[in-house]
Amino acid sequence: MALLINRAIGSIQPHARQLLLVHGSRLQAANLPCTTQVAKLTTTHGQPAKRKHPAWPYKTRPYNEFYQFMDHTRKRFDDNTKIILIEGNIGVGKSWFGKQIADEFDMKFIPDLKDQEIFITGDGFDLRNLNERLPPRSGFCDLETFYGQSGPPALLNTFGRTLLMLYYHHYLYYVEALEHVLNTGQGVVMERGVFSHMVFHNVLRRMGYLSANALKYLNFVYDNTVCEMWRPHLVVYVDAPLDFTRTMINKRNIAWESKSPVIQDDFLTLMDKVYKEKYLPYMSKYSEVVSYDITDLPDWEIIVEELEGLDLDNPPFDNEDKFKHWQSEFEDDYNLMRMNLAKKWQVNNLFTMGVPWDAPEMLVHPDDDEVFRQLVKEHPEVKYQKGYNPEKNNVLLKW
């Protein structure tokens, strides 16, 4: 009993080193009987589903240790309380396919992260505006600059830091998806999840744009953070032949994509290969995986029937890890995960791992540290949280 109490206390102390995001204690709430989750998706034919209980306002009232005794999690679950990831190569139609599924099953659709978002602070300041005053080797390299290879080599070599920032913000996107599911009961369809960052990292390494030590560090961060997240129920891979992918990229008419010296046929071919040989087998251990050729899709009604026929709750006898994060019979585990997701400081602490010196593209150059501190870290738009910049906001009456 003493050990259980210590575990429960450790999971909520700010200085706790181990974050119990997955393995919940049994002290968080009383174990009350609840309805058993139905195993199959059910179409709503584009109509809003009738919810068993109103959604918890998690954005304005974060779920905590006090609320757990009054509001249990699984009472909102229904057939479509699922997380679905839409994966695929660049420009193959993931957004369209994901929106179709979300509308069919009344789920929330979360589009892919735009790289511009990672450079914008809470008050709307763009960090890239500081590039003119920063040394190129310590600046901010976005996807447009990297894919177009339009910046100085020293700036392009900082793309490792951009990959880490992209992964961090994509991780927060997935935290938001889990929060939405657990607090509302509504399913979520995400265009490209946090787990597929392994694909981009490996492709960039094989193409020579990332050093071995940088990939090693990114894998280290990946392995020590995704382990805290519950896996999705379903991964849908949108497949496409190379010529179609190239045609769609050209049709999008984004110059730094269609004319990119990076996104060539060998890049797209390798991306598809790593997806199929590395990512999909990895995800199939924990989630159901299906694939559709976007150039040879069956009628939409057939796709809906196939998705409705999938068992997204019960693992097969030969793979007990599939859906394991959603298999707990204890209400405490769902409540605890819901609480920990609301503690953003605890999520941020997962990314406090030091960067090794032998991966220079992941670091601000040591000779530029003082300049970077003065121009970036001490900049009022960066130093203060949203709404607390004394040069723009009244902070005297805030608590």
Secondary structure as the mmCIF struct_conf table of DSSP 4:
data_model
#
loop_
_struct_conf.conf_type_id
_struct_conf.id
_struct_conf.beg_label_comp_id
_struct_conf.beg_label_asym_id
_struct_conf.beg_label_seq_id
_struct_conf.end_label_comp_id
_struct_conf.end_label_asym_id
_struct_conf.end_label_seq_id
HELX_RH_AL_P HELX_RH_AL_P1 ALA A 2 GLY A 10
TURN_TY1_P TURN_TY1_P1 SER A 11 ILE A 12
TURN_TY1_P TURN_TY1_P2 PRO A 14 HIS A 15
BEND BEND1 ARG A 17 GLN A 18
BEND BEND2 LEU A 21 HIS A 23
BEND BEND3 ARG A 26 ARG A 26
BEND BEND4 GLN A 28 ALA A 29
HELX_LH_PP_P HELX_LH_PP_P1 THR A 35 VAL A 38
BEND BEND5 ALA A 39 LYS A 40
TURN_TY1_P TURN_TY1_P3 HIS A 45 GLY A 46
BEND BEND6 GLN A 47 GLN A 47
HELX_LH_PP_P HELX_LH_PP_P2 PRO A 48 ARG A 51
BEND BEND7 LYS A 52 HIS A 53
HELX_LH_PP_P HELX_LH_PP_P3 PRO A 54 TRP A 56
TURN_TY1_P TURN_TY1_P4 TYR A 58 THR A 60
BEND BEND8 ARG A 61 ARG A 61
TURN_TY1_P TURN_TY1_P5 GLU A 65 PHE A 66
HELX_RH_3T_P HELX_RH_3T_P1 TYR A 67 PHE A 69
TURN_TY1_P TURN_TY1_P6 MET A 70 MET A 70
BEND BEND9 THR A 73 THR A 73
HELX_RH_3T_P HELX_RH_3T_P2 ARG A 74 ARG A 76
TURN_TY1_P TURN_TY1_P7 ASP A 79 ASN A 80
STRN STRN1 ILE A 83 GLY A 88
BEND BEND10 ASN A 89 ASN A 89
TURN_TY1_P TURN_TY1_P8 ILE A 90 GLY A 91
BEND BEND11 VAL A 92 GLY A 93
HELX_RH_AL_P HELX_RH_AL_P2 LYS A 94 GLU A 104
TURN_TY1_P TURN_TY1_P9 PHE A 105 ASP A 106
STRN STRN2 LYS A 108 ILE A 110
HELX_LH_PP_P HELX_LH_PP_P4 PRO A 111 LYS A 114
HELX_RH_3T_P HELX_RH_3T_P3 ASP A 115 PHE A 119
STRN STRN3 ILE A 120 ILE A 120
TURN_TY1_P TURN_TY1_P10 GLY A 122 ASP A 123
BEND BEND12 GLY A 124 GLY A 124
STRN STRN4 ASP A 126 ASP A 126
HELX_RH_3T_P HELX_RH_3T_P4 LEU A 127 LEU A 130
TURN_TY1_P TURN_TY1_P11 ASN A 131 ARG A 133
BEND BEND13 LEU A 134 LEU A 134
HELX_RH_3T_P HELX_RH_3T_P5 PRO A 136 SER A 138
BEND BEND14 GLY A 139 GLY A 139
HELX_RH_AL_P HELX_RH_AL_P3 LEU A 143 GLY A 148
TURN_TY1_P TURN_TY1_P12 GLN A 149 GLN A 149
BEND BEND15 GLY A 151 GLY A 151
HELX_RH_AL_P HELX_RH_AL_P4 PRO A 153 LEU A 156
TURN_TY1_P TURN_TY1_P13 ASN A 157 THR A 158
HELX_RH_AL_P HELX_RH_AL_P5 PHE A 159 THR A 184
STRN STRN5 VAL A 188 GLU A 191
BEND BEND16 ARG A 192 ARG A 192
HELX_RH_3T_P HELX_RH_3T_P6 VAL A 194 SER A 196
HELX_RH_AL_P HELX_RH_AL_P6 HIS A 197 ARG A 206
TURN_TY1_P TURN_TY1_P14 MET A 207 GLY A 208
BEND BEND17 TYR A 209 LEU A 210
HELX_RH_AL_P HELX_RH_AL_P7 ALA A 212 ASP A 223
TURN_TY1_P TURN_TY1_P15 ASN A 224 THR A 225
HELX_RH_3T_P HELX_RH_3T_P7 VAL A 226 GLU A 228
BEND BEND18 MET A 229 MET A 229
HELX_LH_PP_P HELX_LH_PP_P5 TRP A 230 PRO A 232
BEND BEND19 HIS A 233 HIS A 233
STRN STRN6 LEU A 234 ASP A 239
HELX_RH_AL_P HELX_RH_AL_P8 LEU A 242 ARG A 252
TURN_TY1_P TURN_TY1_P16 ASN A 253 ASN A 253
HELX_RH_AL_P HELX_RH_AL_P9 ALA A 255 SER A 258
TURN_TY1_P TURN_TY1_P17 LYS A 259 LYS A 259
BEND BEND20 PRO A 261 ILE A 263
HELX_RH_AL_P HELX_RH_AL_P10 ASP A 265 VAL A 274
HELX_RH_PI_P HELX_RH_PI_P1 TYR A 275 TYR A 279
HELX_RH_AL_P HELX_RH_AL_P11 LEU A 280 MET A 283
TURN_TY1_P TURN_TY1_P18 SER A 284 TYR A 286
BEND BEND21 SER A 287 SER A 287
STRN STRN7 GLU A 288 ASP A 293
TURN_TY1_P TURN_TY1_P19 ILE A 294 THR A 295
BEND BEND22 ASP A 296 ASP A 296
HELX_RH_AL_P HELX_RH_AL_P12 TRP A 300 GLU A 308
TURN_TY1_P TURN_TY1_P20 GLY A 309 GLY A 309
BEND BEND23 ASP A 313 ASN A 314
HELX_LH_PP_P HELX_LH_PP_P6 PRO A 315 PRO A 316
TURN_TY1_P TURN_TY1_P21 PHE A 317 ASP A 318
TURN_TY1_P TURN_TY1_P22 GLU A 320 PHE A 323
HELX_RH_3T_P HELX_RH_3T_P8 LYS A 324 TRP A 326
HELX_RH_AL_P HELX_RH_AL_P13 GLU A 331 ALA A 342
HELX_RH_AL_P HELX_RH_AL_P14 LYS A 344 ASN A 348
HELX_RH_3T_P HELX_RH_3T_P9 ASN A 349 PHE A 351
HELX_LH_PP_P HELX_LH_PP_P7 MET A 353 PRO A 356
TURN_TY1_P TURN_TY1_P23 TRP A 357 ASP A 358
HELX_RH_3T_P HELX_RH_3T_P10 PRO A 360 MET A 362
BEND BEND24 LEU A 363 LEU A 363
HELX_RH_3T_P HELX_RH_3T_P11 PRO A 366 ASP A 368
HELX_RH_AL_P HELX_RH_AL_P15 ASP A 369 PHE A 372
HELX_RH_PI_P HELX_RH_PI_P2 ARG A 373 LYS A 377
TURN_TY1_P TURN_TY1_P24 GLU A 378 GLU A 378
BEND BEND25 HIS A 379 HIS A 379
HELX_RH_AL_P HELX_RH_AL_P16 PRO A 380 LYS A 383
BEND BEND26 TYR A 384 TYR A 384
TURN_TY1_P TURN_TY1_P25 LYS A 386 GLY A 387
TURN_TY1_P TURN_TY1_P26 PRO A 390 LYS A 392
BEND BEND27 ASN A 393 ASN A 393
TURN_TY1_P TURN_TY1_P27 LEU A 396 LEU A 397
#
